[in-house]
């Protein structure tokens, strides 16, 4: 179960990181955060929040995931 959570967290980090980089390069392209209020700043903070949530979730999943293979 925790491996699936870890994979989902990595996907969230990738989506948030890609959105933040895209927004920093092209300020008018807000991507998935186009609906989010606050313009450039709001979209950037939302993308960075996704990254922070993904990293935290990955850390928790990695800590709880069994280190030895189960039979």
Secondary structure, 3 states (H helix, E strand, C coil): CHHHHHHHHHHHHHHHHHHHHHHHHCCCCCHHHHHCCCHHHHHHHHHHHHHHHHHHHHHHHHHHCCCCCCC
